[in-house]
Amino acid sequence: MAALSNDTLSKRDNALLIYNKINKKKGKDSTFELNDGKEVKLKFNPDVKGIATAFKNQDLEEIKDLAKPKSTKMFFVDTKGKEYKLSDLKKSEEFGGGSGSGGGANDTAITESMQCYYCALRYKLKKELNSENSTPKALKDKSLQGYVFAFNGSTRWTASTLLAAHSSGSKALPTWIEYDQSGQNVYTKTANKLALKESWGGIPYFHRGSSFMSAIYESKKVALKFDRSEQGDKKAPASGFSDDKWNPGDIWMSTMDPNPSSSKPLDFNKDVNCNLTFDQLRKNVYEKATNKELLGISLKKVTGEASIKEFNTYPDRTQNTKITLGKFSFGQTGDFFNSADIYLTLGTKQVQFRSTDSTKSWQGEVKGAAAAAGKIGGGGVNFYCFDILKNTVGTVPKDAKKWKETRWNDSYFNDFHKLYKTYSKHPKNKFKNDKVVDNNDFRQMTNGYINSKGKNAGPAFKFSKYMGLLLLDAIYTGQGKKDEWATQVLRYAMSNIDISTYFIKIE
């Protein structure tokens, strides 16, 4: 039985999920399943100082420190005071576990693939799906199989395999396929909404993890190579520009030959040295969608009535409101020495900037009410500083592609203190503080930074806080439009930058 561990907390915002479950007063969503199958209501152990804050802030370094063998107390206690450690909790479906009979596949892969079959069936029947016509027999019909190219690795999934996974897999899978009193389930709601929005003739092909789908994303790689060449426009961040940032389609529908060697979607097989720009690609993806040839679909679990939103239309883009750069703060309280992060207000969102791997990695993360809403790595942050503000985060080569985090060195102390004084008094500081400590006290307090466990974490604090100050300096001494910088950073974190391509989201 898979259990939760420190490593699983970095995936799917599991730390914040645990925090929210603990703070939920009642209902099934407030209980935890143990490895022995029992379910319990838990709270954070009051004897472990700072544990609740660490989970709320998704401070993985701190959580790891608190979990070290020297710790005598466990993280959680139940209503009777019994203590539990993290590994006592089952890695259930909500935490990213549960593969069932899907051959090692996770639930997301299973549900996305199953959705392909329901969508194909909806277009085949040309009428609304319900419990009476979307039966296992209908889904397993051989004539339908030829329109669905859903893969688990190299293995093509049949409807029979997917149906079996729903009955023998994780506890969450039946919630997708079980029909409600209206005769609908998650899959039929999604398929029905899609067919109403996209009235394509005949039965389109549906892809999930197929070679055809892989070929679509090959075009992005070609455009990225040209973008980074001497002739390119340098529109893509130097690092971290994943396929999902370009187009987050979980499944794709198409009327094109499913064999990519024949259909050549988006001309993916062009010579790798061809001058394919991201704007050309963006236009091409949108035209193929409007011509009912090719469409990426982002899927979210539908719990009520399904809705559809369009993203990245061409030439004008939807869901693309300009935002403003607001104030910043040292942590959430404004106390410079209380945490290793800084917060920037971008529009209505709060973005936390801090190290993620002690003294090596640094990033920004959009904070949401229930979960993180997107991330941007240090390379992406610096790219937009370089591209828009004509500045860089730290002393780096002029070529932003070669940027790396400024690893801490004690020779930086004087600059560190200077930046601290400048931005403590800065008018955009939400908690403006004119009373700053002198250089000697500053050194002592940063070197002696104590985390919530009572452990010295000076090196991690200096790296993270110095990077945050270098970012502020890049912003406020930059020459470009600060609101444009804020807009692009937030859009990137939320997979909505200017070179992202057209897709629809069903939720």
Residue pairs with C-beta under 8 A, 6 or more apart in sequence:
1 35
1 90
2 90
2 91
2 97
3 35
3 86
3 87
3 88
3 89
3 90
3 91
4 14
4 86
4 87
4 89
4 90
4 91
4 95
5 86
5 87
6 60
6 63
6 64
6 67
6 86
8 14
8 91
8 95
8 96
9 15
9 58
9 60
9 63
10 60
11 96
12 95
12 96
13 58
13 371
13 372
14 95
14 96
15 54
15 55
15 58
15 59
15 60
15 63
16 55
16 56
16 58
16 370
16 371
16 372
17 94
17 95
17 371
18 55
19 52
19 55
19 56
20 370
21 29
21 30
21 31
21 32
21 42
22 30
22 42
22 43
22 44
22 52
22 55
22 76
24 30
30 41
31 39
31 40
31 41
32 39
32 40
32 41
32 42
32 89
32 90
33 39
33 89
33 90
33 92
34 40
34 84
34 88
34 89
34 90
35 87
35 88
35 89
35 90
40 78
40 79
40 84
41 78
41 79
42 76
42 77
42 78
42 84
43 76
43 77
43 78
44 51
44 52
44 55
44 75
44 76
44 77
45 51
45 73
45 74
45 75
45 76
45 77
45 83
46 77
47 73
48 66
48 71
48 73
48 74
48 75
49 452
49 453
49 454
50 62
50 66
50 451
50 452
50 453
51 63
51 66
51 75
51 452
53 59
53 452
54 62
54 63
54 66
54 452
55 63
57 341
57 352
58 365
58 372
60 356
61 355
61 357
61 358
61 457
61 460
62 451
62 452
62 453
65 451
65 453
65 455
65 457
66 75
66 452
66 453
67 75
67 85
67 86
73 83
74 83
74 84
74 85
75 84
75 85
75 86
76 83
76 84
76 85
76 86
76 88
76 89
77 83
77 84
78 84
89 95
90 97
91 97
91 98
92 98
92 170
92 171
92 172
93 107
93 170
93 171
93 172
93 173
94 172
96 106
97 106
97 170
98 106
98 107
98 169
98 170
98 171
98 172
98 173
99 105
99 106
99 107
99 169
99 170
100 110
100 165
100 166
100 168
100 169
100 170
100 173
101 161
101 164
101 165
101 168
101 169
102 109
102 110
102 152
102 161
102 162
102 165
102 169
103 152
103 153
103 155
103 161
104 152
105 152
105 165
107 169
107 170
107 172
107 173
109 152
109 208
109 209
110 162
110 165
110 166
110 169
110 173
111 173
111 176
111 186
111 299
111 301
112 150
112 208
112 250
112 251
112 299
113 148
113 150
113 151
113 152
113 157
113 162
113 208
113 209
114 159
114 162
114 163
114 166
114 176
114 177
114 187
115 187
115 190
115 191
115 208
115 251
115 299
116 148
116 149
116 150
116 206
116 207
116 208
116 251
117 139
117 144
117 148
117 150
117 159
117 162
117 206
118 129
118 134
118 139
118 187
118 188
118 190
118 191
119 190
119 191
119 194
119 195
119 204
119 206
119 251
119 253
120 144
120 147
120 148
120 203
120 204
120 206
121 129
121 134
121 138
121 139
121 144
121 191
122 128
122 129
122 188
122 191
122 192
122 194
122 195
123 195
123 200
123 202
123 203
123 204
124 143
124 144
124 147
124 203
125 133
125 138
127 133
128 188
128 192
129 184
129 187
129 188
129 191
129 192
130 179
130 183
130 184
130 188
131 179
131 183
131 184
131 185
131 188
132 183
134 185
134 187
134 188
136 159
136 163
138 144
139 159
139 163
140 158
140 159
140 160
140 163
144 159
145 158
145 159
147 203
147 204
147 205
147 206
148 159
148 205
148 206
149 156
149 205
149 206
149 207
149 208
149 210
149 212
149 213
149 258
150 156
150 157
150 162
150 206
150 207
150 208
150 209
150 210
150 251
151 157
151 208
151 209
151 210
152 209
153 209
163 177
165 173
166 173
166 174
166 176
166 177
167 174
175 186
176 185
176 186
176 187
176 301
177 185
177 186
177 187
178 185
179 185
179 188
184 192
186 301
186 302
186 303
189 302
189 305
189 306
190 299
190 302
190 306
190 506
192 306
193 302
193 306
193 307
193 308
193 506
194 253
194 297
194 308
194 506
197 308
197 504
198 253
198 292
198 295
198 504
200 253
200 255
200 292
201 292
202 255
204 253
204 254
204 255
205 212
205 253
205 254
205 255
205 256
205 258
206 251
206 252
206 253
207 213
207 251
207 252
207 253
207 254
207 258
208 250
208 251
208 252
210 258
211 260
212 252
212 254
212 256
212 258
212 259
212 260
212 263
212 265
213 252
214 260
215 260
215 264
215 265
215 266
215 268
215 269
216 247
216 252
216 265
216 266
216 268
216 294
216 296
217 243
217 246
217 247
218 266
218 268
218 269
219 265
219 266
219 267
219 268
219 270
219 276
219 281
220 243
220 246
220 247
220 281
222 268
222 270
222 272
222 274
222 276
223 276
223 277
223 278
223 280
223 281
224 236
224 241
224 278
225 272
226 232
226 274
226 275
226 276
226 277
227 233
227 234
227 235
227 236
227 277
227 278
228 234
228 236
228 238
228 401
231 275
232 277
233 277
233 278
234 387
235 278
235 498
235 499
236 278
236 499
237 379
237 380
237 383
237 384
237 492
238 379
238 380
238 382
238 383
238 400
238 401
238 403
239 377
239 379
239 380
239 383
240 376
240 377
240 379
240 380
241 380
244 495
245 492
245 495
245 497
245 500
246 499
246 500
246 501
247 285
247 296
247 500
247 501
247 502
247 503
248 296
248 298
248 495
248 503
249 295
249 296
249 297
249 298
249 503
250 297
250 298
250 299
251 296
251 297
251 299
252 294
252 295
252 296
252 297
253 294
253 295
253 297
254 263
254 265
254 293
254 294
254 295
255 292
255 293
255 294
256 263
256 265
256 293
256 294
257 263
260 268
260 269
261 269
265 288
265 294
266 281
266 284
266 285
266 288
266 294
267 276
267 284
270 276
278 499
279 499
281 499
281 501
282 312
282 314
282 499
282 500
282 501
282 502
283 314
283 315
285 294
285 296
285 501
285 502
286 312
286 313
286 314
286 501
286 502
287 314
288 294
288 295
289 295
289 296
289 502
295 502
295 503
295 504
296 501
296 502
296 503
296 504
297 503
297 504
297 505
297 506
298 503
298 504
298 505
298 506
299 505
299 506
299 507
300 505
300 506
300 507
301 507
302 506
302 507
306 506
306 507
307 506
307 507
308 504
308 505
308 506
309 318
309 319
309 504
309 505
309 507
310 318
310 319
310 502
310 503
310 504
311 317
311 318
311 319
311 496
311 500
311 502
311 503
311 504
311 505
312 318
312 319
312 320
312 496
312 500
312 501
312 502
312 503
313 502
314 502
317 498
319 496
320 491
320 496
321 347
322 483
322 487
323 346
323 347
323 348
323 349
323 483
323 486
323 487
323 490
324 347
324 483
324 486
325 344
325 345
325 346
325 475
325 482
325 483
325 485
325 486
326 344
326 345
326 346
326 347
327 345
327 428
327 429
327 430
328 342
328 343
328 344
328 345
328 423
328 426
328 428
328 429
328 430
328 472
329 342
329 343
329 429
329 430
329 431
330 336
330 338
330 339
330 342
330 424
330 429
330 431
330 465
330 468
331 338
331 339
331 341
331 342
331 343
332 339
332 343
333 339
333 431
334 429
334 430
334 431
334 433
335 431
336 420
336 424
336 433
336 465
337 445
337 446
337 449
340 354
340 355
340 449
340 457
340 460
340 461
340 464
340 465
341 352
341 353
341 354
341 464
341 465
341 468
342 352
342 353
342 354
342 465
342 468
342 469
342 471
342 472
343 350
343 351
343 352
343 353
344 350
344 351
344 353
344 364
344 486
345 351
345 430
346 486
346 487
346 489
346 490
347 486
347 487
347 490
349 366
349 367
349 373
349 490
350 366
350 367
351 364
351 365
351 366
351 367
351 489
351 490
351 493
352 364
352 365
352 367
353 362
353 363
353 364
353 365
353 381
353 467
353 468
353 471
354 362
354 363
354 464
354 468
355 361
355 362
355 460
355 463
355 464
355 467
356 362
356 363
358 459
358 460
358 463
359 407
359 408
359 459
359 460
359 463
360 405
360 407
360 463
361 377
361 378
361 405
362 378
362 405
362 463
362 464
362 467
363 375
363 376
363 377
363 378
363 381
364 375
364 376
364 381
364 489
364 493
365 372
365 374
365 375
365 376
365 493
366 372
366 373
366 374
366 375
366 490
366 493
366 494
367 373
373 493
373 494
374 493
374 494
374 495
375 493
376 489
376 492
376 493
378 393
378 403
378 405
378 467
379 403
380 489
380 492
381 393
381 471
381 489
382 392
382 393
382 396
382 400
382 403
382 474
383 400
383 403
384 485
384 488
384 489
384 492
385 391
385 392
385 393
385 400
385 471
385 474
385 475
385 478
385 485
386 392
386 400
386 403
387 400
387 488
388 478
388 480
388 481
388 484
388 485
388 488
389 474
389 475
389 478
389 479
389 480
389 482
389 485
390 478
390 479
390 480
391 474
391 475
391 477
391 478
391 479
391 480
392 400
392 403
392 474
393 403
393 406
393 467
393 470
393 471
393 474
394 403
394 405
394 406
394 467
394 470
394 474
395 406
396 402
396 403
396 404
396 406
397 403
405 463
405 467
406 412
406 466
406 467
406 470
407 463
408 459
408 462
408 463
408 466
412 466
413 439
413 442
413 443
414 439
416 442
416 446
416 462
416 465
416 466
416 469
417 439
417 442
417 443
419 466
419 469
419 470
419 472
419 473
420 436
420 442
420 469
421 436
422 473
423 429
423 469
423 472
423 473
423 476
424 432
424 433
424 434
424 436
425 432
425 433
425 434
425 436
426 432
426 472
426 476
428 476
437 445
446 458
446 461
446 462
446 465
447 458
447 462
448 456
448 458
449 456
449 457
449 458
449 461
449 462
450 456
450 457
451 457
475 482
475 485
476 482
478 485
488 497
488 498
491 497
491 498
